[in-house]
Amino acid sequence: MKKLADQEIRWGILGVGNVCEVKSAPAMQLIPNSKIVAVMRRNKEKAKDYASRHQISKWYSDAQELIHDPEVNAIYIATPPNAHLELCRLVAEAGKPVYVEKPMARTFSECQKMIEICEQNNVPLYVAYYRRRLPHFMKIKELIDSGAIGSVRTVHIDLKQALIPGLVAGSDENWRIDPEIAGGGYFFDLASHQLDLLDFFFGPITQASGYCSNQGKAYRAEDIVVGNFVFENGVLGSGNWCFTSAEESTIDQIIIYGNKGKISFETFGKGEFLMEIDGKKTEHFSFELPKHIQQPLIETIVGDLLGTDECPSTGVSGARTNWVMDELTKRRIG
């Protein structure tokens, strides 16, 4: 069913920062029946510069002006998380679909409010957990669902990075370690991708418990998190995230263990993974990733709005990830 009466998606973007340079926004210009018609950033010069470099005709420094631009019929909120709830409210009340960056908000409570606001205004809400549509992760899900490694027993996340993680894109200001802006530290920025991906593989996590601490004292947010979780389907999981480790300890690995074999992969690396089955030779799978990494997901959003596809990353699924992060970090020590 079409969610828009229009024949094309005319995007307006709130907050054209680093993520909009290559990862997301350029894809909106390449997808059929999709284009960007306006962008907004509080800094007028930066908004104008972005529009000029990306051949976009209109730019604003006021969010309300872009939201109420009659040519814009869908809005991408690409700001830090502290602005997501209020901007979502303004967009939904204007009757326009919302696509919001991850994490969806700073807390599960804010996510719930965003869902309620969009439901009240009868507009769809999508979240930028784009790994759900990357080819190697879709292949992993296919293998899990087909029973290639047997019945899945457990999954373990191991993410250790130095004080300045190589996984974090450069930006003008490091808001990712300010809890008032981001909700937490690098855990909220990076682990959110991993936890959402596991939700994609196995379904919702229904129980979660963990501990966090600020061991390095380099900033106010947590810099280490450990925890355990239980999926609705009975799979058990664990995670260890540390952002003050030695360079030699750097690791980005998730291992899914079944009763016939295991699958191991990096969340933030190349489009590759290994599958090891009892009595068989290790299989190496490799896929080419798109230049604009969000393009496959955005294609599903355009299709969902026009009635030809279904987007796998919604406000409901995105909120589940925030709930898990809240549960894993609520027991702070030290």
C-alpha positions in Angstrom: 0.0 0.0 0.0 1.3 3.4 -0.9 2.0 5.7 2.0 2.3 8.8 -0.2 0.0 9.9 -3.0 3.0 11.4 -4.9 4.9 9.5 -7.6 8.3 10.5 -6.3 10.0 11.2 -3.0 11.2 14.8 -2.7 13.6 14.8 0.3 14.4 17.6 2.7 17.4 17.0 5.0 17.8 18.4 8.5 21.4 18.6 9.5 23.7 18.0 6.5 26.9 17.0 8.4 29.5 14.3 7.8 27.0 11.4 7.4 25.4 13.2 4.5 28.6 13.6 2.5 28.9 10.0 1.2 27.0 7.5 3.3 23.4 8.6 2.9 22.2 11.7 1.1 24.0 11.2 -2.3 22.1 7.9 -2.6 18.8 9.8 -2.5 19.8 11.5 -5.8 20.5 8.1 -7.5 17.5 6.1 -6.6 14.6 6.2 -9.1 11.7 8.4 -8.1 13.8 10.0 -5.4 15.6 13.4 -5.2 16.7 16.0 -2.7 15.0 19.3 -3.0 16.2 21.1 0.1 18.8 20.9 2.9 19.1 22.7 6.3 21.9 23.4 8.7 21.9 26.0 11.5 25.2 27.4 10.1 24.1 29.3 7.0 27.4 29.2 5.3 27.7 25.4 5.8 24.2 24.8 4.6 24.8 27.0 1.5 28.1 25.2 0.8 26.6 21.7 1.1 23.8 22.7 -1.3 26.2 24.1 -3.8 28.6 21.2 -3.7 25.8 18.6 -4.1 23.7 20.6 -6.7 20.7 21.1 -4.5 18.7 24.2 -5.3 17.3 25.2 -1.9 19.0 25.5 1.5 17.8 26.8 4.9 19.2 27.6 8.3 15.8 27.2 10.0 14.3 23.7 10.5 10.7 25.0 10.4 11.2 26.6 7.0 12.4 23.3 5.5 9.8 21.2 7.2 7.0 23.4 5.8 8.5 23.7 2.3 5.5 22.6 0.1 7.9 20.8 -2.4 9.3 18.6 0.4 7.3 15.5 1.0 9.6 13.4 3.2 12.3 14.4 5.7 15.6 12.9 6.7 16.7 13.9 10.2 20.5 13.6 10.2 21.3 15.5 13.4 22.8 14.2 16.6 20.3 12.2 18.8 19.4 15.0 21.2 17.4 16.8 18.4 15.6 13.7 17.1 12.5 13.8 19.3 11.6 17.4 18.8 12.4 17.4 15.1 10.4 14.2 14.7 7.4 15.9 16.4 7.6 18.9 14.0 7.9 16.8 10.9 5.1 14.4 11.9 2.8 17.3 12.8 3.5 18.6 9.3 2.2 15.3 8.0 5.5 14.2 6.4 7.3 10.8 6.7 10.3 10.7 9.0 13.7 9.0 8.3 15.9 9.5 11.3 19.6 8.7 11.9 20.7 6.1 14.4 20.6 5.7 17.3 17.0 6.6 17.1 17.1 8.8 20.2 19.0 9.1 23.5 16.7 6.8 25.4 14.0 4.2 24.9 11.5 6.7 26.4 12.3 9.2 23.7 11.9 6.5 21.1 8.4 5.6 22.5 7.4 9.3 22.2 8.5 9.4 18.6 6.5 6.3 17.7 3.4 7.7 19.4 3.8 11.1 17.7 4.1 9.4 14.3 1.2 7.1 14.9 -1.0 10.0 16.1 -0.2 11.9 12.9 -0.4 8.8 10.6 3.1 9.1 9.2 5.7 6.4 8.8 8.9 6.4 10.8 12.1 4.8 9.6 15.5 4.5 11.3 19.0 4.4 9.6 20.0 0.9 10.6 21.3 0.3 7.1 23.2 -2.9 7.9 19.9 -4.7 7.6 20.1 -4.4 3.8 23.9 -4.9 3.2 24.5 -8.0 1.1 26.8 -9.9 3.5 24.5 -9.5 6.4 21.5 -10.5 4.4 23.5 -13.6 3.4 24.3 -14.4 7.0 20.6 -14.2 7.8 19.8 -16.5 4.9 22.3 -19.0 6.2 21.0 -18.8 9.8 17.4 -19.2 8.7 18.3 -22.2 6.4 19.9 -24.0 9.3 23.4 -23.9 7.8 25.1 -23.9 11.2 22.3 -25.9 12.8 20.3 -24.5 15.7 21.8 -21.3 17.0 22.8 -21.5 20.6 24.6 -18.3 21.5 26.1 -15.2 20.0 29.0 -13.1 21.3 30.0 -9.5 20.5 33.6 -8.3 21.1 34.4 -4.7 20.3 37.6 -3.1 21.7 39.0 0.1 20.5 41.7 2.6 21.6 40.8 5.9 23.2 40.1 7.5 19.8 38.3 4.7 17.9 39.3 4.3 14.3 35.6 3.3 13.6 34.4 6.8 14.3 34.1 9.3 11.4 35.8 12.6 11.9 33.5 15.6 12.6 33.7 19.2 13.7 32.9 18.3 17.3 32.9 15.0 19.0 29.3 14.9 20.3 29.4 11.1 20.4 30.9 11.2 23.9 28.6 13.8 25.4 25.7 11.9 27.1 23.4 14.9 26.9 23.7 14.9 23.1 24.3 11.2 22.3 22.6 9.4 25.2 25.9 7.8 26.1 29.4 7.4 24.6 30.8 5.3 21.7 28.8 2.4 23.0 25.6 4.1 21.9 27.1 5.2 18.6 28.6 1.8 17.6 27.0 -1.0 19.6 23.6 0.2 18.4 24.5 -1.1 14.9 25.5 -4.4 16.4 22.5 -4.9 18.6 20.1 -3.9 15.8 21.8 -6.3 13.5 21.3 -9.2 15.9 17.6 -8.1 16.2 17.5 -8.5 12.4 19.0 -12.0 12.6 17.1 -13.4 15.6 14.2 -11.1 16.5 13.7 -9.0 19.6 15.8 -9.2 22.8 13.4 -9.7 25.7 15.8 -9.7 28.6 19.1 -7.7 29.1 21.4 -6.9 32.0 24.8 -5.4 32.2 27.3 -3.1 33.8 29.2 -0.1 32.6 31.9 2.2 33.9 34.1 5.1 33.0 37.6 3.6 33.5 39.6 6.0 31.4 38.1 9.2 32.8 38.8 10.9 29.4 35.2 12.0 29.1 31.9 11.8 31.0 30.2 8.9 29.2 30.7 5.3 29.9 33.8 3.8 28.1 33.3 0.1 28.9 30.1 -2.0 28.9 29.6 -5.7 29.5 26.3 -7.5 29.4 24.1 -10.5 28.6 20.9 -10.8 26.8 18.1 -13.2 25.8 16.3 -13.3 22.5 12.6 -14.0 22.1 13.5 -17.2 20.2 15.7 -18.5 23.1 19.1 -17.7 21.7 21.4 -16.3 24.5 24.0 -13.6 23.9 26.8 -11.7 25.5 28.8 -8.6 24.7 32.0 -6.8 25.8 32.7 -3.3 24.6 35.8 -1.3 25.7 36.9 2.0 24.2 40.1 2.5 26.2 42.0 -0.7 25.2 45.5 -1.0 23.8 46.0 -0.7 20.0 47.1 -4.3 20.1 43.8 -5.4 21.6 41.7 -3.7 18.9 38.9 -6.1 17.7 35.6 -6.0 16.0 34.1 -9.4 16.0 30.7 -11.1 16.3 30.5 -14.9 16.5 27.3 -16.8 16.1 27.5 -20.3 17.4 25.2 -23.1 16.2 25.2 -26.8 17.1 26.7 -27.7 13.7 29.1 -24.7 13.2 29.7 -21.0 13.6 29.7 -17.7 11.6 32.1 -14.9 12.4 32.3 -11.4 11.0 33.2 -7.8 11.6 30.3 -5.3 12.0 32.3 -2.3 10.7 34.7 -4.0 8.3 34.6 -5.3 4.7 31.6 -7.2 3.3 33.1 -10.5 4.4 32.5 -13.3 6.8 33.6 -16.9 7.6 31.5 -20.0 8.1 32.9 -23.0 9.8 30.9 -26.3 9.8 31.9 -29.5 11.6 33.8 -31.7 9.3 33.9 -29.2 6.4 36.4 -26.7 5.0 36.0 -23.1 6.2 34.0 -21.1 3.8 34.9 -17.4 3.1 32.1 -15.2 1.8 32.9 -11.8 0.2 30.5 -9.1 -1.1 31.1 -5.7 -2.7 29.6 -2.9 -0.5 27.9 0.1 -2.1 29.8 3.4 -2.3 26.8 5.1 -0.5 26.4 2.6 2.3 22.8 3.6 3.1 21.6 3.3 -0.5 20.1 -0.2 -0.2 18.1 0.7 2.9 17.0 4.1 1.4 15.8 2.2 -1.7 13.4 0.2 0.6 12.1 3.4 2.2 11.4 4.9 -1.2 9.7 1.7 -2.2 7.7 1.5 1.0 6.4 5.1 0.6 5.5 4.4 -3.0 4.0 1.0 -2.4 6.5 -1.3 -4.1 8.7 -2.5 -1.2 8.8 -2.8 2.6 11.5 -1.2 4.8 13.0 -3.5 7.4 14.1 -0.7 9.8 11.2 1.1 11.5 10.7 3.1 14.6 9.4 0.0 16.4 12.6 -2.0 15.6 14.8 1.0 16.2 13.3 1.5 19.7 14.0 -2.0 20.6 17.8 -1.4 20.2 17.5 1.7 22.5 15.7 -0.4 25.1 18.6 -3.0 25.1 21.2 -0.2 25.4 19.3 1.3 28.3 19.2 -2.0 30.1 22.9 -2.8 29.5 24.1 0.6 30.9 21.7 1.2 33.8 24.0 -0.5 36.3 27.0 1.9 36.5 29.9 1.1 38.7 32.8 3.3 39.9 
